[in-house]
């Protein structure tokens, strides 16, 4: 059984893994120059990046349907990256289901190269922004795993590969949890439990760590306790409301039925949070589905266009400080997207990995912290913006959604909704 067990998104940091229970890929050269490869394969890059964006928004919509009014945060990118590892081990109709849901072709060599381009775009380790993504394969040293599959993961995905004595569960747990803790900068500890690893023979992981300082930090002395409302204007609790008045890009998107504010991280204009405030009377779930239809790229384009028309205009921003943990099984969401065979031991085909594996479940655990300094992984009930002639006002004191994205590739690192925050 393949048990994709825990995806941890902590400040935002994320672990996604698959534990495999029992019931060949080609080698590639390590990518050295992402820019040169991108110039030579722009059409392929755009096609795969668009597919990743489409999958991310469909996955976000499925998660929002399941959550309804419950706060949650997820990492679409870590799910996408982990499913690519399953693509490498799949064949037949199982492979077809995965590539269809991920909106990619079965051309693995091109996919591997473009994945590495995206990885290089995302990787940042500066004083203001840090992004690190890692993949891992841990397998029982007493079982056979296709060596071509192992070589593909180490060479093409720079994955950590380690054989462990799964019959000695404590040794195996300590080794895996130590690796995960290192990959998430110590934010995720004891991720895997004895229950998780019972009868398991293989574990695939995908971790994502993000820490970003706002380009324009909020002043902590301006933070005040305020009421947070539901979409109908009923008070649901209190939050610590941060405030700043700063030149920021924002726009109104009629088809989205919402207003969008761009909160940049660092100084490179590459990573940002899109804070999306639904129009009055429109639910967060409806906006998530509208976003799935529209896509992220048109929103970034409209933000740029509106910024040119209203250069350096200050915006009043009221954003709650929040700290959110959520754990959700992903099997239902993935099946909603058409990924079903991997969970069925009678029909699954992982012949390039091992012929006796299937996925038991997929569980993602995430955490996000948004405060005055930034994000580590973020008094009137009004949904409208004031005319751009006067300082526009974004008051996030009622349900809203947010995305943390890389602008060049439109990669969605994290996505979530906040409907009933609590004081931290």
N, C-alpha and C positions, 0 to 999 in steps of 0.2 A: 504494500500500500504506500502510496506517496502522500505524506501528510505535510502540506505546505503550512508550516506551523505559525510562526509569529513574525509580523512585520512591525517593527518598532520605529515610530517617527518621533524622535525626541528632539525638541528644540530646533527645528525639525530634524529629527534623525529617524531613520527608518530601517527596520530589519524585516525582511520577508524571507521565509524559508519553507522548504518542502521536506518533510520527513517521509522517506520511502520505506514501505513495508513490503515483504515478499508475499504473496497469495498463492555513426562512425563518420565520424566526421573527417573532413579534409583539414590538413594543417594550413596555417596562414602565417604571414610574416607580421611581426609587431609593427604597428603604425607609428611612424616617427613624425610625419608632417601632415597634420590634419588639414591645414590650409591648402596645400598642394593637391591633396586628394579631393578636397571639396571643389576646387576649380575644375578638376577633370571629370567630376561626377555630380555636377550640380543638380541635374534632373533626377538622378537616383536618390540623392540626399533629400531633395524636396519631397519626393514621393514617399520615402520611408518616414521622414519627419512628420509629414501630413498624416500618415497612417497612425503614427504614435500619438499625435494630438487627437485624432478621431477616436482611437481606442480609449484614451485617457478621459475624454468627455463622456463617452458612452458608459465607461466604468463609473465615473463620478455620478452620472444620472441614476444608474442602478443602485449605487450606495445611498443616494439621497432618497430614492423610492423606499428603500428598506428602513432608513432612519426616520423618515417623516419629519417630525418636529424636534427630534433628539439631536443634540450637538454631536458632531463627529469631525474627524480629520483623517485623511488618507493620503497615501503616496502613489498616485497612478504610475509614476515613472518606475518605481521599484517593482511594481506588479508586472509592468511591461518588460522590464529587464529580466525578471525571473522567468517569465513565460518564454523568452527567447532561448533560455537554457533548455527548456522542454522541447522547443522547436528542434533544437540540435539533436535531441534523442528520439524524435518521433518519425513515424512513417505512415503511409497509407492515409486512411480517412482521419486518423488522429491528427496527423500533420495538417491535413486540409482544414479541419476545424480550427486549429490554432492560427494558421496563417490568415484564414478568413476573418476571424475575430480581431486579429492584430492588424489587419489591412496591409499585409505585406505579401511579397511573392515568395516562392520557394527557392529563390536564388540565394543560397546560403553565403557564398563568398562575398557577394555585394553587401548583403545584410551585415556580415561581420565587420566589414570595413566602415560602413556608415555608422554602425553602433559605436565603433571606436572614435569616429569623428565627433559624435554627440557626447561621448564620454569626455573627450578633450575640451569641448566647448564648456561643459559643466564644471570641470575640475578647476577649482579656484582655491588658493591658499594665501590670502592676503590679510592684512591687519583688520580690514573691514568686512570681508566676505570670505567664507570658507565653505566649499562644497566638495564632498568626497563620496564616490560611489564604488562599492566593491561587491564582487560575487564570490561565492564559496561552494565547494563540494567536499562533503565529509562522508566517507563510506566505510562499511565494515571490512576490515582487512581480511576476513575469512570468506568473503564473497567475491564473485567475479563481476567487475564492471568493465565494459568495453574500453580498451586502451585508447582507441581512436577518439572516443567521446571525451575522455580525460584530457588528451592532447589538445583537442579543439577548445575546451574550456580554459586551459592554462595559456595556450598560445593566442587564441583569438579574443578571449574575454578577460585575460589577465586574472583569472580566477585563482583563489587560494584552494589547493587540493590537498587533502590529508586523509590517510587511512587510519582508522581507529578501532580499538577492540570494543565493538558495540555490546558484547556480552559483559564487559566491565563498564556498566552504565555511568558510574561516578567519574571514572577517568575520562570517558567520552564527553560527559556533560562539562567537566572542568575545561577540557581543551576547546570545545566549541564556544562556551560562554566567554572564555578568555579572549578568543579571536573576535567575537562580536563586540565585546567591551572595547577592545583596541580600535576596531573599525568605527565605532561610534563615539570615540573620544571619551570613553568612560561613562557615557550617559545611559547605556543599556547594560545592566548586569543581571546575571541569572536568567537570561532570556528563555533558555530551554530547561524544561523540568523532567523529572523522572517519568512522569506520565506521558510527556510528549515523545520520549524516545523508546518507550516500551514496544518491543517487537520491531523496531525500526532497523533498516539496513543501510539507509542512505539519507543524507540531508543536503538539500540545496538551499543556499541563502543569498539574499540580495539586500545589502545595507545601503542606506543613504543618510548622510550627515550634512546638515546645513546650519550655518550660523551666520547671520547677517546683521550688520549695523545699519540703521536707517541713514540714508544720505542726509536727511534733516531730522535729527533726533527730537523727540518730544521733551519738553522741560518738565522734570518731575514735580517741580513746585506748582505747576499749573494743574496737576491731576486732582480731580475732585470726585467724591462719591455721588453718583447720580442713579436715577431710576432707569431700568431697562424695561421695554414694553414688548408685548407680542404684536403680531401683524394687525390686530384689531384695536390696538391702543390700550390694552389692559396691562397694568404693571405686573411683571413676573419676578422682580427682584432688583437688587442694586449691584452696580459695578463701579470699579475705579475708572473714571472716564478721563483719558488723556486728552490734551488739547495742544494745538499749535496753529499758527497762521503762517503759511509758507507757500512760495510758488510751486505748484504741483500740477501735473497733467490730469485732466479729468474730462469726462464727456458724458453725454446722454445718448443711449442707444435705444431708439424706439422699438426695434424688433426684440430686443432683450427685455424690454419693460423694466429697465433699471438704469441707474447712474453708476458710472465706474470711475474710481479714483486710483491713480497709479502712485504707489509709495516705493520709491527706488531704494535699493540697498547699495552701499559703497559708492564708488565714483566712476565706474566703468559703463554705466547705462546698459547693463546686461541682465541683471537679476532684479526682480521687483515683486511686490505684492500688489495684486489687483483686488481692491476691496469693492465689492459690488452690492449696492443698496437697491433693493426692489422698489418699484413704484408703490404708492400707497394702495393697499388692498391686494397686492400680488404676493404670492407665497414664494419662499426661497426655492422650493422644489420646482415651481413653474419656471423660475428664472434659470435654474440649472438645466432644465430641458430646452429652454430657449437658447442657452449657451451651446448646448450640444448641436443644435441646428446651425447656429451662426459660426461658431469656431472662434478661436482666440486671435488669429491673425487679423481679421477685419477690425477687431476691437483695438489692437495695437495701432493699426493704420489710422483709425479715427482719432485715437488719442494724439497721434502725431499731427494730423491735420488740424485739429482744434487748437493744439498748442501753438501752431504757426499763426493762427488768427488771433490768439489772445496771449501773446508772449509775456512771460514773467508776471502773470497775474496771481496774486496771493489767494489762497484758499483757506477757509476756516475748517479745521478737521477736529472732530470729536470721535475718538476711537477708544473702545474699552480695552483696558489691560486684561488679558485672559491667559489662562493656563489650562490646557485641555488634554485629558487622556481618553482614549477610546480603544476598545477591542471588539472586533467584529469578525465573524466567519465570512469568508469571501466566496465560498462555493456557490451560494445562491446567485450572487451577482455575476459570477463567471458563467454559470449555466444560462442565465438570462441573456448573456452575450453570445451564446451558442457553443461554449466550451463545455462539452459533456462527456466525451469519450474518455478523457483522462481519469475520470472518477469511476469508470466501469471496468472491473477486472476481466469481464468477458469480451470486451470490444477494444480496449486500449492497445495501442501498438507503439511500444517504446523499444523497438528492435535495435536501434542504434545505441541504446543505453544498456538495457537488459530486458529479457523477454518475460520476466516475471514480476513486473512492477505496475502499480496503478496509484493514483492520487486518492488518498483518503479524505483529506480536507485541506482547506486553506484558511488561515487565520491571520489577521493583521492587527497589531497593536501599535498605536501611535500616540505621540505626545507633542504638543506645541506650546511654546511660551512666547507671548507677545507682550513687550513692555516698552518703556520710554526709549530705551537704547536701541531696540530692534527686535529681531526674531531669532530664536535659536530653535532648528529642524533641519501671535501676532495679535438742555432740559426741556426741549419741545419734541413732540412725536411728529416729525415731519419727514417726508420722503422725497420732497422735491428740492431742486437747487434754486438758489436765488439767481436772478438774471446776471449774466457775466459782467454787466456794467458795474455792479457793486460786488464786494467780496463774496464769492459763492461759499456755501456752507454745506459740509457733509457731516451729518449727525448720525452716527452709527449706534443709536440707542434703541434699535429694534432689529429683528432678524436680518442677517446679511450673510453673504458667502464670500469666500476669499480664495485666491489662487496664488501660489508662489511659482513664478515661471522664469525661464531663460528666454529672452526676447528674440535672439537671432534664430533659434531653432523652434521656438514656440513650445519648448518642452515644459510640461506641467510637473513640477517636482512634488508639490503638495496641493491639496484642495480640501476645503472644509466648509462647514456652515455653523453659524452661531445663532441659536434661537433662545436659549435660556441660560446665559452665563451666571456664574456664581462669584461672589467676592473671594479673592485669593488672600 
